[in-house]
């Protein structure tokens, strides 16, 4: 029985990708060598040739629709397109690397040897490829085809397919190959390594720049995700992302395997087309090999498949256990882009709307919807219903919320009945030592009235005004949950305890903010960080004047570490600069009065610093500067650093002003990775975003430091 042809069924981000189930091959393209040279042969469903032509191609690739075929003269060679029903081929580029089709089959993305990525719109006759980025090293399409991820010397970027509104996702990332998972949640890439002794490594990261994860050392090569997104095929085997295991391919294969299902791949083995099944730690060739006479002399292949939908093989709905809407309600699923913890509102980039009558709306372009949390908003986690607090939410969370409205309406702010956060869990912190905490009960807005003193460092350098502002009345019946520490703009802020930091560039009442999830089970909130350029109140500064250099969400911080600057962002624009500081206990999900803890806290005259290279001491006439690389000027052989520390009076001291420094690199400068002299670097290998420590002759004012030694590392 013939199966119906399914091209692709996919929605952006949150929805499942379809996995191949019952299938038959609709079309196969072979590259063969024979007496008359190399040929491309197109086979039909029965494996019989229907079209063939002479070509120098060594690599072929169908688009998903089976209407176009790219032809390439080996990796780095010429690239052309053959279109069904048309004579001849269309030349695209004299040299290309890693070509790939967009999901709709209308665009071809490819790299340029030596640097650069271009995109070709196949439907425009006589059109010319457009430059995505002239310095890019690798690129891939998002599963919905609407975006392109690429890396260049500045880091990881994402841009619309129309090449509008590029945004830098994360600094310090370089890739030789990339792939975007079918569910849209993960980008995999191979980092070539820094220094001649380092090895290429597979990483994964979320498209918003969070969740960077080192998987394993891996040979450089093309990456392809399995349809369920759980595995990645490489030239030599499969990486299982669920356990970071590696499954080598069987020996004797003569082509790179291609995914045909969530756990199955096809490949050439001599004159047979074989199917492999991944099971546990191995990939096994199945017994039902298909011998096709036309495979004789084949060196590579690609296939277009006819498929039927199997619900058993659909990627599991991540929100399957989330609450359903009731009458006059709807469910919004999407990603949190803005949070105002003071007004208790957040903005959801909504991608799916589910209605009470079972209808679903899947949006190709996310819709921005602001919503309002209330004292009745429920938090569902691990099958348990609790009370939702804004402290439970962070930027870039994927959520399913039930709202008191029948659909999207950007002109209103509907109330949130319940929140289901993907990956959320009830926390029982593994506490170190004895940490005081309230026992409850909590009042309606999560307030604990108990007197608690949390051991910590004071959240800033300096002596602010300190009065008890806890529970002062605010608009709309709200109460003040924090303490306002009045002090001048740009006063350095420090971490009050060890933990993990999240930063946010908010537009609401809290403004720019930071949150430290402490190892002690407490969370510290910092609101109203600076958003102004020097000597102004313009509200448009860069991160250089808001957060400490190198501080990123998800990063570990230590007690006393410099993290940012006091300001007047959010609703503090109408008051004097100050820090709004809160302490929340995560075991009871409640806020305590921070005043007793602030009064008892240790005060610092300057932020603490942990020397990453304690043996790196400058000579008497030398200086040492630490920071993060902002610019690499290969022509002038110079680096610009955002400074974090400087060696003064025999010790490394924190730099708390937004300072930059130029460093000149000569042929005699010794550059290495992570302080290891055996891991020598060239200037070409130094990237923006890398942590650095440089020693050289003390420069005169306004001059660059002449580097004798420089070491570089990465903070993931």
N, C-alpha and C positions, 0 to 999 in steps of 0.2 A: 504494500500500500504506500502510495506516495505521501510524503509528509509535506506540510505547507512550509513555504519559505518565510523565515523570520529574519529580517535584516538586523535590526537592533532595537531593543526596548529598554530605555534607560531614562531616568530623570536625574536632575542635578543633585549631587551630594548625598542626600539622605536615602534615596530609593535604591532598590536592588538592581544589579545587573543580571541579565539573563544568562544562564549556563546552558551549554549545548547538551541536549538529551538525545532522543532517537535521532539519528542523522544519516544522511547519505551525501556523498560528495557530488556537488552540483557542477563543479568545474575545477580542473587541475591545470596548473602551468608548470612545465618541466623545462629545465635548461639541460640540453644534451650535447655531447660531443660525438662527432662521427667523421666519416671520410671527407665530407664536404665542409667541415668546420663546425662551429658551434651553432645550435639552433634552439629556438623557443617553440615548444609544442603545447597547444591548448587541447586538453582532453575533455570529453563530455561526461555525463553521468555514468555511462557504461565503460568509461576508460578508453574510448576510441578517439583518435585525433580528429579535430574539426577545423583546426587552423594551425599553420606553422610558418615560421619565417626565420631567415638567417639573422643572427644577432651576436654581438660580442659579449652579451650579458653573462654575468656570473651570479647575480642575485636578482630575484623577482619578488614582487609583492602585490597581491590583489587588494583593492579596496573592499570594504565589507559588502558592498553591493554586487561585486563581481563584474563591474562594467569597465574598470580601468586597471592596468597593470603597470607598475613601475619596473624599469629594467636598468640594471646598474652593472658596469664593467668591473665588478669587485669593489670592496670597501675603499673609498677614496677615488673611485673611477667615475667615468661619465654617467650621467643620469638622463633617462628619457622615459616617455609614457607611450604605452599602446592602449588604444581605446577600441572596444568592441564595435564592429560595424564600420570602422574606418581603415583606410589603407595607410600603411607606413607607421612610423613612430615620430613623436614630437620630442626634440632635444630640449632638455631643461637646463643642464649645467655640465660643463666640461669636467668638473670634479665635485664630488659630494660625499658626505658621510651620513650613515644612519637615517636614510629616508623613511618617512612614515606617513600614512594617510590619516586625514581627519576622520572622525567617526561617520560623517555624512558623505565621505568619499569625494568631496569637492576641492580639497586642498591637500597639497603635498608639502610637508615640512622636511627640511634637510639641513645638514651642517656643511660648512665650507672648510676644507683642509686649511689649517693655519689659523682658524678663528672666524667666527661668524655663523649666524643661522638665518636662513631665508625661507619664505613661504610662497608657494606658487598656487594661484587659483586656476584650476584646470578648465573651468567653464568659459574663461575669457580667451577667445582666439587671438593669438598673437600677443598675449599679455606677457609682461616681464615679472620675474620673481621680485617680491618685496623683501627688504632687509628687516628682519626682526630685531637683531642686534649685531653690530659689526664685530664685537669682541666676545660673543657667546661661545662657550665650549660644548654645550649640550642642550637639548630641548625636548619637550614632549607635549602632546595635546592632553587636555583634561578629558574625562570620559564623555562629557556632554558636548565637546568640541568647541566650546565657547571661549576657552582660555588656553594660553601657552605658558608653560613654566620653562625657564631657562636659567643658566648660570653664566656669569661673566666675572671678571676680576673683582667686581664690587660685591658679589654674593649671589643669592638666589632671588629671582624676580618672577612675577606673574603678570601677564599682559593679556588683554582681550585679543581675540583672533583678528579683530579689525586693527590691531596694533595701537589701540587707544588706552590711555590711563595705565601705563606700566607702574607697578609698585614694588619696591624692594621688600622682600619677605624676611631675609636674614643675611647678615654680613658673614664673611669668612667661609663661604661654601663655594667649592668648585667641583664640577662633575665632568666625567668623560662619557657617561651615558645616564639616561633617566627614564623612568616610567611612572605613569599615574595610575593608581589603583582603580578598578572598575566602579567602586562605590564613591569615588571622589575624595576620600578622607586621607589618603596617604600618597606621598610622592617618594619613590625609591630612587637613590642615585649612588653611583660609585665615585668616591673621592679618590683621586690618584695618589694621595699621600703627599707629605711635605718632607723633602729630603730624599737622597738617593737610597737610603736604607729602609725607609718606611714602605709599607705595602698598601696597595689599593684596598679600600674598605667600603663595604656596603652600608649605607645609612638609610633610615626612613625619617620622614618629617611630615608634619601636617601642612597643608597649603597656606595656613596663616603664619607659619614660621615657628609654631610651638611643637613640643614633643619630639625634638631631635633625638634619635636613638641609633647607637652604633650596633650593627647586627653582627658582622663577621668580616674577616679578610676575604677578599674575593678578586679573582682575575678580572681585569678590565674587559668589557665586552657588552653586547646588547642585552637589555633586560626586558622581559615580558611577564606581566602578571597573569596568573591563572584567572579564569572567569569569576571565581568566587573571592579573589583578592587575597587568598591565604598563602600563596606560594609565588615565587619568582623563578622563571627559567633563565638560565645563563647558557653560555656555549658548552659548558662542561657538566652541568648538573642543575639541581633545583634547591633553592633556599626555602625552607619551611619557616615562615614568619611566626608561626605559633610557638615555636621552641628554638628558633635560630639554628635548626639543624640543617645539614647539607646532604642531599641525596644525589650521588653521582649517576650519570647516565651509563647504561650498559656499553660495553666495548663493541666496536665494529660498526657503529653508525657512520654513514657517509654524508649526512646533512644535519643542519641544526634543527632540533625537534620543534614542532609547532603545537600549541595547545588545541585540543579538540573538546575539552570538557574540564570540569573542576579538578579531576584527578587523572586525566588521560592526555597523551600527546601522540603525534604521528611523526615518523622520521623515515628516511631511506636507509635500508641495510642491503647493500648490493643491488639486486634487481627486484627487491621486495619492498613494499610499503608496509611498515610495521606499526603497531599500536602499542604504546607503553602505558602501564597503569602504575600510579604512585600509591604505595601502600606501606605505611610505617616508615622505616628507614631506607627503603629501597624502591627502585623503579624497575618493573618487570615487563619484558616483552611478552605480549599475549600470544597464544597459540595460533590465532586466526590471522596469519600473515597473508597478504594479498600479493601474488606474483602478477605483475603487469608487464607484458612484453615491451611496451613502450618505455619502461624504466631503464632498459639497457642503455648504458652510457650516460644516464642522468647524473648530474652533479649537484643539483638542488631542485627544490620544488616549492610551490605554495598552492593552497586550496581555498575554494569557496564552498561553504557547506549549506545544505538545506537542513533546517532544524525544526523540531516541534517543541513546544513549551512543556516543561515538566516542573510542576510546583515543588516536587521533592528536591529539586536542584536549585531552586531560587536561593539567593543569599538571604539569610535570616533577617527579618525586619528588626532593626535594633530597638524599636519602640513597641515591640509586640506586647510587652507587659504594662504599657502606659495607660493611664485612665482614658476612658472614652467620653465623648461629649454627651450631655443630656439635652433636654428641650431648651431651645433658645441659647445653645452653646455651640462652640466649634473647637476643634483642635488645630493649633498651629505648630508646625515642626520647622526648626531652622537653627541658626547660629546666633548667639548673643554678640552684638557688635558694640553696644553702649550700655553702661550701668550707671544709674544714679542712686547710690545706696542711701542718701539722705532723704530724697523724695520717694524712695522705694519704687522707682520705675526702671524699666530697661527696654532696649530696642532689639527686636528680633528680625534678623534677615530671614524672612519666612519663605520656605521652599515648598512646603506641602500644607494643604488645608484639608481637614477631614470634617465632614458634616454628620449631624446626628442621624440622618437617613441613610448613611453608608456611602454617600458620594465622596469622591476625592478629587482635589484639584492639585496638579503638579505643575509648578511654575518653572519655565525655562530660565527666567531671570528672577532672582530673589526679590521679594517685596518688603520694604522697610515698614515695620509696624511697632509703634510704641505701646507698651502695656503697663498696667499698674498693679503692683502687689498690695495686698491688704493683710490685716491681722487674721483673716480667715483663710488665706491662701495655704493650701496643704502641700507638703513635700512628700512624694512617694519614692521610697528607696528600699530595695530588697524586700518588696512585698509589705512594707510597713508604712502606715500613714502617720506623718508627724506635722509639725508646724514649720512652714517655710520661713527662712530669714534671708535677707539679701546677702549675708555673709556666706551662704551656701553657694552663691553664684559667682562665676568669674568670666571675664571676657573670653570669647571663642568657645564657650561651652555649647554643645549640641543639646537641644532640649525639645521636649514635647509638652506643650502647655494647654490646659483647658481654659478657655476664655468665655466670659459672659457676653458673647456677641454671636451673630449668625454668620459672620464672614469678615474678610479683610476690609478695613476702613481706616485709611491713614489720617482722617480728620478727627477721629475720636481716640480715646485712650481706654480700652476696655479693661475691666478688672480680671485678674488671673485667679481662677478657682483652684488650680493645682499645677504643680511643676514636677516634671520627671526629667532629671539630668542624666544624660548618657554617661555611664561609668561611675555614677554616684554610689557611695556606700556609707553605711553607718560607721563612724570612726570610734575606735577605742585606742587612743594613742599609746604607743609603747614608751612610757615616760621614764626619763632618767632622773633618779633621785626623787626627793619628796617635793612636790609642787602643790601649793595651796590652790584650792578651787571651790567655788560655791556649790552648794548641794541643791538649791532651789527652795521653794517653788519660784517659777518665773512669772512675771506680770505679763499683761496682754501683748506688750511689744518686745518681749524677750528680755526684760530687765531683771537683774538680780539685785536685791537690796543688801546683800551680805557684804561685810567689810573684808576685802581680800587684798593681800599685798603680794604681787607677783615679782619674784626676783628678776631684775632686768637692768639694762643701761638706759639712761635718759635718752629720749629719741632725737636729740639735737645737740650740737656744740653751741654753747652760749647759755645765757641766763634769761629766759623769757619770763614774762609775767605769769604767775601760777595762781589761779583762783578756781574754786570748785564750780564748774558749769554743768555738772551732771543733772539731767532731768529738767533743765530750764525749759519753759514752754516755747514751742515753735508753732508755725502756721498749721492749719488743718488738724489740730489736735495732736500733732507730733510732739515728742520730747527729745531733748538733746542727749544723745547717747555717748558723747565724747567730752574731751577737755580741749579748750581752745588755748593754745600756747602762743601768745602775742609776741612777735619778734620781727626784726627787719627782714626784708626780702633777701633771698639768696643765702640765708643761714644754712650751713650744711646739716643734713639729716643723717642719722645713723641707725643701724639695725638694733632693736632693743634686746633681741635674743637670737640664737641660732635658728635657722629655718630655711624655708623656700619662699622666694619673693615672686609676686606678680605685680606688673605695672600696667597702668591704664591711662589713656589719653582721653578723658571723658569731657563731655560738653555740658553735663548737668550740674546740679548743685555742688557735688563733691569735686568737680573739676578733675585735674590731673591728680592721680593717686597712686599709692603703693600699698600692697598688703603682704605681710610676712606671716606665713603659716608656720608657727614655731614648733620645734621638736618637743616642747614642754606641754603641748596640747592647747596652747593659747594662740590666738591670731591677733596681730596688731594691725590696725588700719591707720593709714596716713592720708589725709585729704588736703586739698588746696595747694598742691605743689606749684612751683613757678611755671607760668606759661608766657612770660614776657621777655622780650629782648632787652639787653642792658640799657638802662636809663630811659625806659619807656614803660607804658602800660598798654602795649598793643595786642597782647593775647595771641601772638603768632610766632613765638620762638620755636626753635628746633629742640630736639631732645638734649642737646648739649647744655642747655640752661635749665633743664628739668630734672634729669636723672644723672647719676654718676656714670662716667664712661664704662662701657662694657656691661652694664646692668640690663638683664633681659628677664622676661617672665620665665619661670621654671628653674631659675638659677639658684644654687645654694648661696646663702650669705651667712656670715658669722657675726656674733655680737660685737657691736662697735664699728662695723664696717660702714663706710660712707656710701649712701644710696641715692641721695638727691638733694633738692633745695626747697626751702620754704618759699611760698608765693601767695598769690591771692586769686587763684583760678576758681571757677565755679561761682557759687553765690558769695564768696569772699571778695569778689570784685567791688562790692559796695562797702567793704569794711577795710581795716588795715590788714597787711599781710600777717598770716598766722598759720599754725598747724592745728588741724582738728585731728585729735588722736583718740582711738578707741581700743579697748581690750575685750575680746570675745573668748569665752571658754567653749571649745568645740565638743566637750563631752556632754554638756547640757544644752548646747546651742543657745547660749545666753550671753548678754553683755553685762560686765561689771563696771563699777565706777573706777576709772583709772587714776583718780586723784591720790589715793593712798600709795599706789605703786609708783607714781611719778615723784611723790615726796621722798620716798625711800630709795629711789633709783640712784645708781652710780653715775656721776657726772664726768664727762670727758672734756679735756681742753682741746683735743684734736682727735679725729677718728683713728681707730686702731688699724693696723695693716699687718698682714701676714706676708712675709717676704717669700715669694715663690722660689727664689734662687739665693739662699742665704750665703752661699760661697762666692757669689758674684760681687766682689769688692773693688771699687775703683782705687787707682793710685792717688797720691797726694794732690797732683795737679789735674786730676780727672773728675768728671761728673758722671753720675748714673741717673738715667731717667727711665721710668716705667710708664706704660700706657697701652693704648690700643691703636693699631694702625688705621689712619684715616685715608691716606693717599699714598700711592706708590708711583713715583715719577721715574720711570726707567731711563728716560732720555737724560735727565739731570742727575741720575743715580742718587735720588733723595727720597726720604720717607717723611711723612708728617704724622705725628702722634698726638692723640688726645691724652694728656698726662693724668696719671692716677697717683704717682709717687715720685719722689726725688730724694737722692742720697744727700743728707745734710747733717753736719755735726756728728759724723761717725755712725749714722743710722738711717734707715729708710723711713721717710716721713710721708704721710698722705698729702696729696695736692687736692685742695678743696675748691679752688677757683677753676672756671672753665678755661684751661690753658692748653695751647697747642705748641708743639716744638718741632722744628725741622732737624733732620738727621742726614748728614752726608755720608754716603757709603763709597769707599774706594776699593781698589783691587786688593788692598792689604787688610781690609776689614774681614774679620772672622765671623761668619753668620752660622748659627746652628738652630736646631729644633729642641725645645724643652730643656735647654741648658746642657745638652749632650754634645760634646765636641766631636763625637763620631758621626753625628747626624748633621753633616754640614749642609748649608743651604746656599743657593744662588739668589741674587736679588729678584730674578724672575719668579721665584717660588714663594716670595713673600706676598701675602694677601691682605686686603683690607679686613678689619675685624679681628685680626690675630692679636693676642696679648703679647707684649714686648718688654724687654729690658735691654737698654743700650748703654754702653760705657764708652767714653771718649774724652778728649781734651776739653776742659772747661771752656765754653765759648764766651766771647765778649758779647755784650748786650746787643741783641738784634741779629746775631749771627747763628748759623746752624752748628750743631754739635758734630765734630769730625769723629765718626765712630771707629773705635778700635775693635770692639766686640759687640755683637748683638745676638740675643736669643729670642725665639718666638714660640708661642704655643697657642692652643685653642682651648676655649672654655665652652664645653657643650652644654 
